[in-house]
Amino acid sequence: MTPEEEVAQRRTALRALLARPLLTAERDAEALVLVRRHLTALREWLTRETGWRLTVDSGAARLFKSASDTRDATHPARGRAGEPYGRRRYVVLCLALAMLERADAQTTLGRLAEEVLSAAAEPELDFTFTLDSRAERADLVAVVRMLLDWGVLRRVAGDEEAYLSATGDVLYDVRRPVLAALLTGARGPSTISAGSFEERLAALTAEPIADTDDLRNQALRRGLTRRLLEDPVIYFDDLGEAERAYLASQRHALVRRVEEATGLVAEIRAEGIAMVDPDDELTDVRMPEQRTDGHVTLLVAERLAGRGEATIEELKEFVRQAAHQHTAFWRKGVTDPGAEDGLLATALAKLTALRLVRVEGESAVGLPAIARYALNDPVIKGT
C-alpha cells in the first residue's frame, strides 16, 4: 500500500467515525475493517487533538464524542420519518436501555413494553406512559427501531408493525457489548448526586480542570478542534477570551490538521470559521435541500440574508405568499389556512441548527454565515 493510499484509508475511517460514532460489523463492515486496520493512528490523533476516546472490538467501534454545548437542542434524535424526538420518546429510550441492562440474552417487544410500563409507574419519575394509545405504542416502536439501527438489538423473528396492530410480537437478541458502549459521560450516572437536570448533566459531562499552562493549552486546542469537527460554524464572538486568543495564534495549525485528517475544507471569514465537506457526508442537516421544506428553507434564508432580521409574523406572510406562488411544485396542502406555521417552523429549525439564524422572541435574526444565501442584484451586460 502506498503512503497516499494509507492516508486516504485513515481519512475514510475517521470520517466514518465522525458520521456514525457507533459502528457495527453488521451495518458498517467496510468502515469497521478500516478502523481496526488504522486503530493506532486514529487513537493517537483523536487523543491528541480532541481528547475523545475510541474503543474497538471484533464487532463494533465506539467513538466517545462529547458535545461542545450541552444546552444545544437543535440536533434532536429523529425517527425513521425524520420526526424529532419529544420528551416521551427520550424517557422511553432511557427506560428501555435500563431494562435491557437486566434483560436475558433474548427478549420480546411485548416483554420490553411491560418492563418499561412498570418502570414508568415509579412516582418519582413524574411520567405517564400507558401504551393504551397507538401513539404511545408508536413511540416505543420508534425507540426499538433506533436500538436496532444502533445495533443494540438484533431482530430474530417477527415485525414491529404486527405489534403496533396488536397481531403479533417480535423476538430480539440483546447485544450487551454494544449496549455497554452507549453512555459517553465522563462519570457514571449513579455517582452523581446533583438534583436538577442541568446540574446532573453538567456533572455527567464535566472534565478535569487544567492547572498548568500546558494543560490549559491542551484543553483549548481540544475544545476548538471538537467545535471545528462538530459545529456548522464557529463565530469568534461566541468564543471566550482565552479561546479567541489561542485561535488567533494557532488557527492555521488547527485548521490544517483538521483538513488533513478529515478532508474538510475551511471557509474562513471575518466573523468565524466553517469546515465545509465537499462530499456532503458529515452532516445531519443539509442546505440547500430539495422538495417543499428544502425550498421553503432556502427562500427564508434568502429573505433573512437580504434583510438581516424579520418578525415571525412577517416571515409567515412571506411563506404564505410563496406557497401560492409555488403551489404547482410544492406538496399538497401548503396553501391551507395555517400551513405556513409548520413550513416556517421547519425552516427556522433547520437554519438554527446550521447556525445561520437565531430566533429571539418573536423575531428571527440572520447570523453572518447566512450571507452566502443572499441574492445579488441582476447585472445587465451591454451587447
N, C-alpha and C positions, 0 to 999 in steps of 0.2 A: 504494500500500500504506500502510495506517495504521501509526502507531508501535506500536500494540498487536500488529498482525499481524507486524511485523518482529521484535519481541521474542519472540513465540511461535515464529517460524521459527528464530531463533537458538537458542532453548532446545531445540527439536526436534533441530537439528543437533548441538548439544553432547551431548545425551542419546544420540544415535546413536553418536557417537564414544566416549563413555564405555562404552556397552554393547558395541560392537564396534570396537576401536581400529584395525582394518584394514577399510576399506570399499572395495568394488569396484563398478564400473559394472554388471557382470552381475548381482550379487546384491543390491546396495543402491542402485539407480539414483536413487530419490527422495531418499534421505538424502544421497547424494553431490552432487546438484544443490544442496541447501540448504547444504551445507558450502562448496561453491565460491562460492555467492552471498554468504555471510557470512564469507568466509575472513579478511578483515582484522580484523573484530571478534573472531572466535574466536581468532585467533592472539594478539591483544593480551591478551585475558582469560587465556588459558592461560599465556602467558609471564609475565604479572604475578602471577597467583595461584598457579600450580603449577610454573612452570619447565619444563613439558613442551613438546616441540617438535611442530609439526604441519606435515606436508608434503602437498601436494595436486597431482595432475596430472589429465589428462583421464580416466584410467582408474581411479584409486584415491586414497584419502585415508588417511594413516597418522598416528595419534597415538602418539607415543613415550612411553608411560607408564612409570613406574618403581615398583617395589614398595616399600612403606614398610618391610617386614621381609622380607629375603631368606631368612630361616630358616623362614618360614611355609609349611608343606606342606599346608595344609588346603584348597587350591583347585587340585587337580591338573588336568592336561589329561584330557579324557574322550573315549571313543569314542562312536559314534552310539547305542549302547545305554545310555550313561551310565556305563560301566565306567571306573574311574580308570586312568591310565597307570601301568605299573610301570617299573622301570629299563630293561628290554629295549626297550620301546617308545620311551622317551626317547632311548636311544642310537641306535636305528634312525632316529628322526626326525632327529637331528643328522647322522648319516652320509648320509641321503638328501638333506638340504639341501646338504651339502658336495659330493655327487656331482652334483646338479643345477646347481651353480655352474659345473661343467665340461662339462655336457651340451650337446648340439646344441639347436636350436630345437624339435625334437620328440624324444621318447623313448618307449620302451615300458616297461611294468611289468616285463617279463622282463629287459630290459637294465638297468633300475634295480636290480633284485634282484641281478643278477650283480655290479654295481659295489659295492653295499652289502656283499655277501658278501666281495668282495676287500678292501674297506677294513676290515671287521670282523676279518679274519685277521691284521691287524697285531699283533704280540706286545705292544706297549706299551699296547694298549687293555685287556688283561685281560678280554676279552669274547668269548663264544662265541655264534655265530649261524650256523645251517646251512641253514635252510629245509627240513629233512628232514621236519619235522612240520607238520601242518595248523595248530597253534597258532602256530608261528613265521611261517608264511605269512599267517595272520590278523593278526598284529602288523604286518607290512609293509603289508597292505591297509588296516588301520586308519590307519596313518600317511599313506598315499597319499590316503585319503578326507579326512583332515584338511587335507592340502595342496590338495585340490580345493575344500573348503569355504572355505579362506583365499583361494583364487584364484591360488595359485602354479602350479597345473596346471589345464589345461582338457582335458576328455576329448574326443577326436576320434572314436574308434571302439573298440568292444569293451566289456567289462564285467568288473569285478573278481571277480565270482563265478565267471566262467569260468576266471580264473587260479587261484582257490582250488581248484577242482576239476580243475585241470590239463587243461582242454579248450580253452583259448584264451588270448589275450594282449590287452592294452589299449594304445592309442596316445594320447599326450598332447602338447599344446602346453605348452612351458615359458614362463611369463610372467616374464621376467627383471626388469622394473621392480618387480613385487610381491615377488619373491624377494629383491631387494636391500634392500627396506624392512623385513625381518623383525627384524633384530637391533636391540635397544633400548639396549644398553650405552653408557656414556659413552666407552668406548675400544674399539678394535678388539681382538679376542681374540689376534691374532698379536703384539700389542705387550706382552703380559703374560707375565712370566717366573716368576710365583709357582708354587710346587709343588703345594700341596694344593688340593682343590676349593674349600674355604671361602675360602682366600686368593685364588684366582683369581676367585671370584665377587665378593668384596669389591673387588678391583681393577677388575673389569669395571663395577661399578655406582658406584664412588666419585665424588663430586662435589667441586668445589673448596672448600677451607676458607675460610669468611668471615673476613676480618681487620679489618673495621671494624664499628662499631655498626650502620650502615645495612644492610650486607650480612648481618650476623648476624640482624637483624630480618627481613630479606627471606627468609633461609633458614628461619627459624622459621615465618613466615607460609606459605611454600610447603609446607613439610613438614606442617603441621597441615591445610592445605586438601586436600592429597593424601589424608591419612588420613580426613578427613570425606567425601571422594568415594569412597574405596575400601574402608575398613574398616567392617564392620557396626556396630561400637560402638567409641568411644574412651573408655577408662576413664582417669580422671585419675591413678590410681595407677600406670598403665603409662607415664606421660609423665615425661621428665626434668624437673629443677627449672626450667631455663630455659623449656621448653615450657609447663609449668604456669603460670609467671609471665606469659608472653606471652598465653596463652589467657585467663587471669583478667582481663587488661586489655583484650583485643581480641576477646573471644568474640562479642559482639553483632555487630560489624562483619564478622568472618569468616563467621559463620553466615548473616547477611543476604545477603552476596554470593553464597554458595553457593546459597541458596534462590532468589534472583532469577535466577541463571543457569541453574539446572537444574530447578526445580520441586520439589526435595526439601524435606521439612518436618523441622525439627529437633525432636527429642524430648530435652529436657534434664532430667536428674535429678541428684541429689546426687553420684552416682558417676561420671557421664560424659555423653556426647552420642552419640545415634544419629541419622543422617539417614535418614528414612523416605520411601520412594517411594509416594505414593498410587496410582500406576498399576501398581505391582508389575512393573516392567520392568527396572530397573537392578540386577539381582541374578542370580547363577548358582545360589543356594541359597535355596529358598523354605521358609517356615514360617508357618503350618501348610500341609500338603500332603495331597492325597487318597491313597487306596489304602493298602495294607498298611504299607509303610515309612513313609508320612506319618503314619498313625495311631499306629504304634509310637513314632515320634519325639515326637509330641505327648504321649503318655502318659508317656514317660520325662521329658520336660520338666516336666510337672505334678508328677511324683513328686519330682524334684530341687528344684523351686520350693517344694514344701511342706516338704521335709526338709533341704535345703541340701547334703547330702552322702550318698553311699551307696557301698558297695563294689561292685565289678563282679559278684561272686557274688550279692549281694542284688538287683542290677538284672536279672541273668539269670533269677533265680527270679521276679521281678516280670513280666518279659516272657513267661516260660513260662506263668504263670497267666493273663496277658492273652490269650495265644494260645488257650487253652482256652475262655476266656470269649467271645472274638470269632471263633471258628473258622468260624462260618457266613458271616462277612463278609470274612475275610481270605483270601489266596490259599492254594492247596493246599500242604500240607507244613509249615505253621507249627507244628504240634504234634508233628512228628517229633523224635526224640531229637537234641539238639544244634542244632536250628533256631534256638533263642534266641540262640546265639552270633553268627550272621550278622545277625539282626534287630537285636540290641543294638549291634553294631559299626557298622552303617549309621546307626543313630540317633545314636550318640555322635559319629560323623564329621561329621554334619550340624550337630549342636549345637555342636561345637567350632569348625567353620568360621564359625558365626554369632556366635562369642564369647559363647555362652550357658553353656558348660560347659568346664571344664578337667579333663583326666584326669591324675591324679597317682598313679603306680604302679598299685596295684590298687583305686583309688577314683576316683569321678567327683564333682567339686565344682561346684555351681551357681554361676555368676557373677551379679552384681547384676541384669543385664538379664533374667535368666530369671524374675524375679518377675512379669513380665507374664503368665506362663502359670500362675500359681497359681490354684487354685480357692478361692473364699471359702466359708465355711460357709453352708448354706442358711438363709434368713431366712423364717420363717413369720409372715405377717401375719394379725392378727386380723380376723375378719369383722365 
